[in-house]
């Protein structure tokens, strides 16, 4: 990774001191950002330092087992579409509300996907019409304490900041 520093407009920027870290390696950003923040804390006149790492909680780690999926006639797209519809719903129609067009989203019963155990049992319809559970064709896990990913011109970055 490499880093650049930017001193913002002192009157308009809420955090006028920024150190931008760029790297495709998230582990490097997670390791380096707190060290850079510690250095900023030692500079007289800088307050409210922030390492830029925002923990957003766990994420679902779904890994398709292609051989098992193929045995049931399922593709990556079939599985992704079913999981996406179960978690986020699907816009099935639209209504006019005043001057706005609003999508009507059909959602799965939240209890059927609220926990990993329930998600593992999500039914998938095969091309023959049979039903198989998601856990039969994919491993479903959870990765804790994920951080929000930021990008600048498609490059992964983190902004360590401080106020004057």
N, C-alpha and C positions, 0 to 999 in steps of 0.2 A: 504494500500500500504506500501511498504518499499523502502528504498533507499540505494544505494551503491555509493561510490565515486571512481573515477579512475583518477589518474594523468598519462597522456599519455607521450609518449616519447617526450622529449622537443625539439628534433631536427626535427622530422618527422611529428608530428601531428600539423595541423593548429590551433586546439583548444586543447591544452594539458591538460586543467583542465576540467573535466567532472563530473557532478553529475547525476547519472542515477536514475530516479524515475520509479518504477514498480508498476502498479496497474491495475486491470481490470476495475476500475471505471474512465472513462474519465473525469467526472466532478471533481473528486479529483485531477487528473493530471493538469487540466486547472486552478484549484484554487491554487495548491501547487507550480507549476513551477515558476510563477512570484514572489512568496515569496522567493523561493530559490535563484532566480536571484538577488533579492534585497539584500540578505545576501552576495552573491558573490561580488556585487558592492562595499560593505563596506570593502572588504579585500584589503589592500594596495598592489600594484603591479599587480593586475588583471585588465585587460582592455577588451573591446569588449565583454561584457557579452551578452548572448542570452538565452532566456527562453526555446528555443527548440520548441515552438508552432508556426507552420506555418499555417496561415489561407489560405485555398485553395478555399474559396468561398462557394456558396450554393450547396446543393445536393438535388436531387429529392427524395421525400418521396412517395413511391407508396405502398399502402396497399390494397391488394385484399379483396373484400367482397365475401367470399366463397359461401354463399347462392345464391347470384345473379349470380355468375359465373356458379355454378352448374345448375341453371335454364336454362342457355343457352348452357349447355354441355361443358363448358370450364374448363380446369384444370389450376393449378398454372403454370405448365410447358408451356401450350399453351400461356398464357398471357406473361410470362417471355420471351419466345422465340420471340414473336412478338415485344415486347418492345425492347428487345436486338437488333434484326435485324433493327428496325427503328432507334435506336440511334447510333449503331456501325456499321451497315451493316453486310453483310454475304459474306464470301469468296465462290464464286460459281465455280471458275475454277482457273487454274494456267498456267503461261507462263514461258518459259525459257528466261531469260535475261542475256546473257553472260553465266557465270557459276552458276548463282543463279536461283532458282525457286521462282517466285514472285506470290503471290495470287492476283486474280482479285476480288475486293470487290464491291458488288452491294449495293448502298446506297439509302436510301429514300431521297426524295426531302427535303433538309435541312429546308425549310420553313414550312414543315408539322410537324416538331417536335422541332422547334427552341424555341418556347415559351410553357409555361405550358398549356395555353389555347389550343394550337394546339395539344399538346401531349394528352390532355384529349379527343380530338376528333379522336384519332388514331383508325382506323377501325380494328376490330378483326373478323376473319372468324370463325363461329361456325361449328360444325360437320355437320350440315344440310346445310351449304353453305350460311346461312344468315350472314349479317354484323351487328355487334353491336359496339358502341363506347367504348373506354377504360373506360370513366367515368361512364358507366353503370354497370361496374363490379369491379371498384377499385376507391379509392380516390387518387388523385394525388395532392401533395403539394410540398412545398419547405422548406428546413431548411437552414437558412442563416448562414454565418460565420462558416463553419465547419473547423476543423483543420485536418491536415494530421496525419494519424495514423501510428505509428512506432511500430515495434515488434522486440524483441530479444529472440530467441529460443521460438517463439510462445507466448511470454508474452508481453502484451502491455506496452510500456515504453515511456519515454520522457528524452531527454538528455539536461540538462542545462549546458552551457559551457562558458568558458572564455579563453582569451589569457594571457600569462605572459608578 
